[in-house]
């Protein structure tokens, strides 16, 4: 296994001896920083080691967090890929950017204010590889593009995918006749190709969007890792969430605790028996480890090229993920499992004494774009609604974010995935399902697992009136 070797540090297997990145050298002070943005799919906050997971192997990401900083309370404003990815590109809520379905693209006028477009206008060589997820990518929007998604194993050289049949859930058995490549390896190869062939007289911005850890939804295996990863997690038992019980399932709103609801359908695909849970969680973690290895290779290439100490690296996820919590699967709802993601930032400007720090401030996916634009030295477009996170870790003066607005659109029909809106802070959460008029309130200090909906007990209280007022304020501000 290849691990991240930083400065004079030495990596041995999965054990790491830490030595920090060197500081930004004097000769680099006047250069524009390069940018590498790494996005994993369906990766909730505690599915990597440095965010408290004692099972998963993520030594390179853990080491990156030691050399940079991490944000413990990072949320997406909408937990579904096309909306979240549009919010990452634009720095805007869905209410403003308007991407609320898979086929809808960011129009050319709006794309002009996304982070890759702003950086490109300001002299950056830009690249995008992997899952785009916001309609069909326009190749003219980047200098280098290789976009693909939907398959864990991709046919090569004219190979074909043959459908062999369906299982009891209607999911497909398939086999590739001919050469193939795992999608995470293709993500890595394309990223390395960009780094090796970019012009050396320009700063660069590379966005690497992994398809992992997303399931291949139509496939009977769901999480299709590489054979070389089979050795991981074989002799362990992954703990089941304490809320993975029928009692917790029926504590959900009745339109979610419904066998027709998509989150329950996918739970049956993946987690509805202890054996299936172990099989698929180990497969999921194997794909996490594969991402980690790819990240290590990308950072090694930056180091080899002498660019590491002048490159901002950000790693995060596009949304969280239910792993049989409440006996459901996937994302879409305002619960912590669905909306919290990891966020690691390595920034050469961080003083040595502040590296390895964990910040408790609320960070959002809409903060990525203004953070990247600001790091490039370019003006942040006024249409961006997020904040520059460097004002936190570089200890500049910044306003504190106490809460944020959550929104999830109407998808196909309300029975399939119900729409919802919320006001969320670290301490509490108010959720509205507008189609059903159903409301929830969770005191996250007393009820961190969100099992006690206290709304009916508090609906006429001063607290709830104040929270509803704040909900309306944030909803208006999101537009």
N, C-alpha and C positions, 0 to 999 in steps of 0.2 A: 504493500500500500504506500502510495506516495503522499507525504504530508507537507504542509507548508513550512519551508525553511526560511526563517526571517533573520536577517543580519547574521549574527554568529550563532544563532540558535541551531540546535540539532533535534531532529525528529526521529524517534525510534518507535516503530510500530504505531500503536495508538497512544503511546505515552509521549508527552511533549515537554521539552525543556525550553522555557520561554526566555527569549531575548527580544527586546522591543525593536521596532523599525527605527532606523536612524531619523534624525530630524531633517526637515527640508533644508537642503544645502544652500549656501549663500548664492551660488551661481544659478540656482533654480528660483530664487525669490522673484525675479522679474519675468519668469515664464508663466504662461497660462497653464493652470493645472489640467491634466488629462482627467477624464471621467470614465469609470466603468460602473455601470448600473446592472446589478444582478437580481433577477426576479424569479422566484419559485412559485409554482402553481399549487393552490390548495394546501399551503403550509401554515398551520396554526402556530402560535407563538412558542408553545412549549414542546415542539417536536424537534428541537435541536439541543445539544448538550448544554451550551452556555446559558440557556434559559430554563435550566432546572430539570432537564430530562436525563435520568441516570441510566437509561437503556440504550439510546441511540448513539451511534458513533459518528461524530462530526468534528474531528480534531482540527481541520483547517478553518472552519467557521469559528470554532471556539478560540482558536489562536488569533484570528482576525479581530475578534471582540476584545481580546487582551491587548492588542496593539492599537485598537481604536476605542470606540465607545459603543454602548448599546442602550436602547430605549426600551424599558420594561413595559411601558403602557402605550403600545402602538396599535392603532385601530384603522380599519378601512371604513369609509363613510357609506359604502354599499358593498355587501359581500357576495358579489357575483362577478365573474371575470371580465366581461366586456365593459361593465360600468367602472369597475375598479381600475382597469387598465387605461380607460379614457381619463379617469381622474388623475392617475399617475402622470400621464402625458401632458395634461392641460393644467394641473394644479387646481381643478375646479370640482365642485359638487356636481352630481348628475343633474340637479335642478338647473344648473347653468349650462353645462356642456351638452345636455340633451341626449346622450347616448344611452338609450334604455331598451335596446333590443340588439340581437347579435348581428343582424344584417346592416345596421346603421353605421355609417362611416363618419369620421370627423371631416367636415368639409375643408376645402383648401384654405379658405379664409380663416377659419378657426385654427387650423393646423399651424398657421404662421405664428401663433402665440404658444405653441408647445415647446417643451425644453429642447428637443432635437433641432427644431427649426430655428429657434433663437440662437442656439450655439452655432449652427451652421452658418447663419448670417454673420456671425462674429468670428469667422475664421476657423471653426472646428471642422475636422473630417469626421463624419458621423456614420455609424453603422448600427444595424439592427439584425439580430439573428434569433430564430426560434418562434415561439408563439406570439403572434400580434394580438389577435382576439378582438379587434375593434373593426369589424367589417373586413374588407379586403385591403391589404396594404398597398399604398401607391409607391412604387419603387423610386419615383423621382423625389420622394420626401426625404430620402437618405442617400448618402454617397455609396453605401454598401448595404445590400439587403439580401437576406436569405431567410424567408419566413415559411413556416410549416407548423402543423399541429394535428392532434387527433389520433396519432398512432405512437405506440411505444417502440415498435419495430418497423422501420421504414424500408421498403423495397429499393434495391439498387440495380442498375444495369439492366433494366427491363424486366426485373423479377415481378412475379404476380402474386397477389393474395388470393388464396383459394378458401372459400367458405366450406367447412366440412360438415356443419350442422349446427343445431341449437341445443342449449341445455334446458332444464325445467323452467328457468326464468325467461326463456326466449333470447338469451345472450349467445353470441356466436362463438363457435370453435373455428379458428382459422389457422392456416399454415402458409408461410411464404415459400414459394418455389423459386429458388435462386438466391442471390446475394442480398443481405440486409444489413442494416446498422441500427443500433439502439439510439433512440432520439436524444438521450443525454450525451452520448458520444458525438452525435452530429452537432448538437449545440456547442460542445467543446471544440470540435474540429473547425467549425465555422468561426468561432471566436478567435482561435489561434491563427487562422488564415487571415482574418482582418488585421490582427496585430502584426503579423509578419509582412503583409503587403501594403499597409497604409503608407501614405507619404510621411516622411520623417521631418518635413519642414513645417508641419502643422500640429497643433494640439488635437487630440481626438476624443470623441465621446462614443463609447461602445455600449449598447444595451443588449444584454444577453437574457433572453426570456425562456427559461426552462419549461418544458411541458410537464415534467415531473414536479410534484408528486400527484398530479391529476390522474384519476383512474381512466382507463380506456373503457368508457361507459358501456359500449355495446359488446365488450368481449367477456367471455366467461371467466377469465383470470383477473380482470379488473386492474391489478397493479403488476405490470410485466417488466420485471427487473432483468438484468443481465445474468447469465449463468455464473459468471465469476463472483457474483454477490451472494450466491447460495450459502456460502460459508458463514455469513453473518447471522447472528441471532438464533442459531439452530438450537442451542442448549439452554435457552432461557424461556421463561413464561412472562409474557407482557401483562401487567396488571390491567384488569377490566375497570373502566370508570365506575365510581361508586354510584353514579346516577343511571347506570345501565340496568334498570329494573323496570318491570311493568308498572310499578307504583309511580315512578318518575315519569314514565311515558304518559300515563293518564293524567298527570299533573299539568301537562301542556294544554294550550288552548284546544278545544275540541276539533277545530278544523285542521290542526296539525297532528293531533292524536287521532289520525284517520288513516286507514289502510290505503286509501286512494291518494294520499298526499305523497309527493315525490320523495321527500326525505325518509318516509317509512318504506317506500318501495325499494330505495337504494340500500336501506339498512338490511332488508331481506337478502339483497344481492351479496352483501359483504360481511355482516356481523351477527346474523340471527342465531348462531350457535357458538358455544365456546371454541369449538374446533375451527370454525370459519373465522372467528375473531382473531385467533392466534395466527392462522395462515395469512390473512390479509394485512394485519398490523405488521407482521414481520416483513411482508412484501413491501408495504408502504415505507417502513424504516430502511429497507435495502435501497429503495429509490432515493431516500434522503441522503444516505451515505454516498450514493453515486453522484449526487449533486455536489456534496462536499468535496469529493475527489476531483471533480471538474473545476470547482472553484480554486482548489489548490494548484492545479495545472495552469490556470489562467494567471494566478498571482506569480507562479514561478516564471512564466513567460515575461511578465512585466519586470520582474527582477532581472532576468537575463538581458533584457533590452535596456536596462538602466533607467526605467521609467517608474519603478515602484514608488520611489520617494517623491514623485511629483504627480501622483495619481490619487484622486478621490475615488474610493470604492464604497458603494452602498449595496447592501444585501437586504432583501425583504421578501414578503409574500403578497400575493394579490388578494387573498382572503384567508380566513381560518377554515376550520374543518371539524365537523362532528365525527368522532371516532367511537360511535355507539353510545355517546352521552345521550341520556334520555331515550335510548333505543331508537335513535334516528341517525342519518348519515348526510354527508355533504355540508352545505353552508346555508345562506339565504336569510337567516333570522338574526335578531339583535342580541342573541346570547353571546357570552364571552367567547365560547369555543368557535363561533362563526366569524367574529369581527376582529379578534386580536391576532396580530402577526408579529414575527420577530423583526427587529430592525437593528442592523449593525452598520456603523459608519467608521471607516478608516479615512482620516483626513490628515495629510502631512502637516497641516498647520497646528494640530493639537499639541500643546506642550507635553513633554514627557510625563510630568506629574499628574496629568489629567487622563492619561491613557488607561484603559481598563475600567473606566468609571461606568456605572449604570445609572441612567437618569430616570427619574420617576415622572417627569413631565409628560403630559399627553402629547403624542405625536400622531399624525394622520397621514394617510396615503397622499392626500393633496399637498403635503409638505415636500414631497420628493422633488417636484419640478422647480419650485422657487429655490430650494437648496442647491440643486445642480446649476441653475442659471446664475445664482449669486456667486457660486464658487468659480465660475468662468470669468467673473468680472463684468458680466453683461447686466443691463438693467432688467429687473423682474417686471414682466408685463402686468399692467394694472388689472387685467381680467383674472389673474391667478388669485385664488382665495386662500391658499395655504401660507405657511410661514417658513422662513429660512431657518432650518434647525441648527445651523452653525452658530446662531446667536445664543443658543443654549450651551453647546459644548465648548465654544470659544469664550464664553463668559462675557458676551456683550450684553447690553441692556435689552431686555425683551419683555413683552407683555406675557403674562401667564395665561394659558388656556385652561379654564376650569371645566369646560364641558364642550360637547359638540353635537351636531345634528346628524342623525342616521336616517337613511331612506333606502327602501328597496322597492323596485317598480313592480307593476302588474306584469306577470310572465304567463302568457298563454291563457290561463284562467285561474281564478282565486283558489279553486280546489287543488290545483296542481302545485302552485307555490303562492301562498297568500302575500299580498303586499303589506308593507309595514313602515312605520316611521317612529323615531324615538329621539329623546334627549338623553344623553349619556354622560356621566362623569365617573371618576374613579370610585366615588362613594355610593352613587345611586343611579337608577335607570327607570325612565317612564317610557312605555311602548304603547303605540296605538296601531291597531289593525283597522284601517279606515273602512274597508269593505264590510267588515263584520261589526264595527263599533266596539270591538273588544279592547280592553285596556289592562295593562300590567304595571305594577310598580315593584321594584326590588331594591331593598336596602343592602347593598353589596358589602357593607362592613359586617353586618350580622348574618347575611345570607349570600356568601360568595358563590355558592353553587346555583343560585337563582331557582330555588325549589319552592319558595313561599311567595306567591303573588299577593302582596298586601294592599292592592289597589282598593278593594271594596271596603276595607277597614279604614282607609285614609281618604276616600274619595271626596269628602266634604271638608277636609282639614285645610288649614292655612298653608301647610307644606305643599299639598297637592295643587292648590290654586296657584301658588308661586311657581311650581314646576311646570304647570300647563302654560302659564304666561311665558316662561322662558322657552318652552317648546315652540310657541308661535313666533317668538322673536328670532330664534335660530332658523326656523323654517323660512321666514321672510329673508333673512340674511343669506341663505344658501342660494338664492336666485340670482 
